[in-house]
């Protein structure tokens, strides 16, 4: 058999397909290639209101989280906050406020480390445990849900989340407001008001500990977002209710 010919006709395409599949598994919020996860809730029956859940990542931070909480309170809307452990340690009063106002606290790692994909099990165990501990020290309860930083998944992370008693929760629709230069409020509203029954909506109330960025546009979008969704007949429910999952361990 001609080895070079075999490589180009069989092995190379197979390697390309495998690499593409692996990349899709790491990036796509619906992919379960790396492990079990939930990305949206089940649609309700015909005679019930369609439901969505609001989720906020990367907080708590003093420049954005209070404004987001004020906005949610003004429209009486619940949300889930996937917190970074280091931000929790820096701003414990904000975590308490999130909890005291009836919102869900979930785990989003300790550092939101951009190099974390190269970490093995011990790295991810520490990232998850430190954040659980930071929340427990303040609230006396441990998060039951975990969201991978930047939504990037791999086996070591997913294994440690499972072993730590967490359900991995991603999203089904995102605002794209987590960038250094976020979109305008109108674009956030345009993306998220296209929601469907059962959608988990992703927004940001904070930033990575070492990469400051303003989320003021997100805070400004909360009230019109909730009002427009309700005008379309949606009920805003907390994430644990939408997914029928325990809030804490």
KEVEXMI-766559 format. One record per residue (C-alpha): residue number from 1; x, y, z. Coordinates in steps of 0.2 Angstrom, whole numbers, padded with zeros to 4 digits, always signed. Example, Ala and Ser with C-alpha at 12.3 -4.5 7.8 and 13.67 -1.06 7.14 Angstrom:
BEGIN
1; +0062; -0022; +0039
2; +0068; -0005; +0036
END
This chain:
BEGIN
1; +0000; +0000; +0000
2; +0006; +0017; -0004
3; +0008; +0025; +0013
4; +0008; +0044; +0008
5; -0008; +0040; -0003
6; -0016; +0032; +0012
7; -0012; +0046; +0023
8; -0020; +0059; +0012
9; -0035; +0049; +0008
10; -0039; +0041; +0024
11; -0029; +0046; +0039
12; -0028; +0065; +0036
13; -0047; +0067; +0034
14; -0051; +0056; +0049
15; -0039; +0067; +0059
16; -0047; +0083; +0053
17; -0064; +0077; +0057
18; -0058; +0071; +0074
19; -0050; +0088; +0078
20; -0066; +0097; +0072
21; -0077; +0086; +0083
22; -0066; +0089; +0098
23; -0066; +0108; +0095
24; -0085; +0108; +0093
25; -0086; +0098; +0109
26; -0075; +0111; +0119
27; -0084; +0126; +0113
28; -0102; +0123; +0109
29; -0114; +0126; +0124
30; -0125; +0111; +0119
31; -0111; +0098; +0117
32; -0110; +0084; +0129
33; -0094; +0076; +0121
34; -0084; +0081; +0136
35; -0097; +0077; +0149
36; -0115; +0079; +0154
37; -0122; +0096; +0155
38; -0139; +0106; +0154
39; -0141; +0121; +0142
40; -0159; +0125; +0143
41; -0176; +0120; +0151
42; -0190; +0109; +0144
43; -0204; +0119; +0136
44; -0220; +0120; +0146
45; -0237; +0114; +0141
46; -0249; +0123; +0129
47; -0259; +0132; +0143
48; -0244; +0138; +0153
49; -0233; +0153; +0150
50; -0217; +0151; +0142
51; -0202; +0153; +0154
52; -0184; +0159; +0153
53; -0170; +0161; +0166
54; -0158; +0176; +0167
55; -0140; +0172; +0171
56; -0125; +0183; +0175
57; -0107; +0178; +0174
58; -0090; +0185; +0181
59; -0096; +0195; +0196
60; -0098; +0201; +0209
61; -0090; +0218; +0205
62; -0094; +0234; +0213
63; -0094; +0244; +0196
64; -0108; +0233; +0189
65; -0117; +0221; +0201
66; -0126; +0234; +0211
67; -0133; +0242; +0196
68; -0139; +0225; +0189
69; -0147; +0220; +0206
70; -0156; +0237; +0207
71; -0163; +0234; +0190
72; -0169; +0217; +0194
73; -0177; +0223; +0210
74; -0186; +0237; +0201
75; -0195; +0224; +0189
76; -0196; +0210; +0203
77; -0186; +0198; +0192
78; -0175; +0183; +0199
79; -0158; +0178; +0191
80; -0144; +0167; +0194
81; -0126; +0173; +0197
82; -0112; +0162; +0192
83; -0098; +0170; +0203
84; -0079; +0170; +0202
85; -0072; +0165; +0219
86; -0059; +0178; +0219
87; -0072; +0192; +0216
88; -0082; +0184; +0230
89; -0067; +0186; +0242
90; -0064; +0204; +0237
91; -0083; +0209; +0238
92; -0092; +0198; +0251
93; -0105; +0211; +0254
94; -0111; +0210; +0236
95; -0112; +0191; +0237
96; -0123; +0193; +0252
97; -0134; +0205; +0244
98; -0136; +0194; +0229
99; -0142; +0180; +0240
100; -0153; +0191; +0252
101; -0162; +0198; +0237
102; -0168; +0180; +0232
103; -0156; +0176; +0218
104; -0146; +0160; +0215
105; -0128; +0158; +0218
106; -0118; +0147; +0206
107; -0099; +0142; +0203
108; -0089; +0150; +0189
109; -0072; +0145; +0195
110; -0060; +0154; +0207
111; -0049; +0164; +0194
112; -0058; +0162; +0177
113; -0041; +0157; +0171
114; -0038; +0159; +0152
115; -0025; +0146; +0153
116; -0036; +0134; +0163
117; -0039; +0123; +0148
118; -0022; +0116; +0150
119; -0025; +0112; +0168
120; -0028; +0094; +0174
121; -0039; +0087; +0187
122; -0030; +0094; +0202
123; -0031; +0112; +0195
124; -0049; +0111; +0192
125; -0053; +0103; +0209
126; -0045; +0118; +0217
127; -0053; +0131; +0206
128; -0070; +0123; +0210
129; -0067; +0120; +0228
130; -0060; +0137; +0232
131; -0076; +0145; +0225
132; -0087; +0133; +0234
133; -0078; +0137; +0250
134; -0079; +0156; +0247
135; -0098; +0155; +0245
136; -0100; +0143; +0260
137; -0090; +0154; +0272
138; -0102; +0168; +0268
139; -0119; +0159; +0266
140; -0117; +0142; +0274
141; -0121; +0133; +0258
142; -0112; +0127; +0243
143; -0117; +0130; +0225
144; -0125; +0115; +0215
145; -0122; +0122; +0198
146; -0106; +0126; +0189
147; -0102; +0135; +0172
148; -0086; +0133; +0163
149; -0076; +0149; +0161
150; -0079; +0156; +0143
151; -0090; +0141; +0141
152; -0074; +0131; +0136
153; -0075; +0113; +0142
154; -0064; +0098; +0143
155; -0064; +0081; +0152
156; -0054; +0086; +0167
157; -0065; +0100; +0171
158; -0081; +0091; +0168
159; -0075; +0076; +0179
160; -0071; +0087; +0194
161; -0087; +0097; +0192
162; -0097; +0080; +0193
163; -0086; +0073; +0207
164; -0089; +0089; +0217
165; -0108; +0087; +0216
166; -0111; +0100; +0203
167; -0123; +0101; +0188
168; -0114; +0109; +0173
169; -0125; +0122; +0166
170; -0121; +0132; +0150
171; -0134; +0143; +0140
172; -0145; +0143; +0125
173; -0144; +0161; +0121
174; -0131; +0174; +0125
175; -0130; +0193; +0125
176; -0112; +0194; +0119
177; -0109; +0207; +0132
178; -0094; +0199; +0140
179; -0082; +0207; +0128
180; -0070; +0221; +0132
181; -0080; +0232; +0121
182; -0098; +0226; +0123
183; -0112; +0229; +0111
184; -0124; +0243; +0112
185; -0140; +0240; +0123
186; -0151; +0239; +0107
187; -0141; +0224; +0101
188; -0142; +0215; +0118
189; -0161; +0217; +0117
190; -0162; +0212; +0099
191; -0152; +0195; +0103
192; -0161; +0191; +0119
193; -0179; +0195; +0115
194; -0178; +0182; +0102
195; -0179; +0170; +0116
196; -0189; +0154; +0115
197; -0198; +0144; +0129
198; -0185; +0136; +0141
199; -0170; +0147; +0136
200; -0156; +0151; +0148
201; -0150; +0168; +0144
202; -0132; +0173; +0147
203; -0127; +0190; +0152
204; -0112; +0197; +0162
205; -0112; +0208; +0178
206; -0093; +0207; +0181
207; -0077; +0203; +0173
208; -0061; +0192; +0176
209; -0051; +0198; +0191
210; -0036; +0204; +0181
211; -0045; +0210; +0166
212; -0057; +0225; +0171
213; -0071; +0229; +0160
214; -0087; +0239; +0162
215; -0104; +0231; +0161
216; -0114; +0247; +0163
217; -0123; +0243; +0146
218; -0129; +0226; +0153
219; -0136; +0235; +0168
220; -0145; +0247; +0157
221; -0153; +0233; +0147
222; -0160; +0223; +0161
223; -0176; +0233; +0164
224; -0181; +0234; +0145
225; -0176; +0216; +0143
226; -0187; +0210; +0156
227; -0202; +0221; +0151
228; -0200; +0216; +0133
229; -0200; +0197; +0137
230; -0215; +0199; +0148
231; -0224; +0209; +0135
232; -0221; +0193; +0124
233; -0229; +0182; +0137
234; -0214; +0175; +0145
235; -0212; +0172; +0164
236; -0195; +0176; +0171
237; -0191; +0162; +0183
238; -0175; +0157; +0193
239; -0163; +0145; +0185
240; -0166; +0131; +0197
241; -0185; +0132; +0194
242; -0183; +0132; +0175
243; -0171; +0117; +0175
244; -0180; +0108; +0190
245; -0163; +0106; +0199
246; -0157; +0109; +0217
247; -0151; +0127; +0221
248; -0138; +0121; +0233
249; -0129; +0106; +0239
END
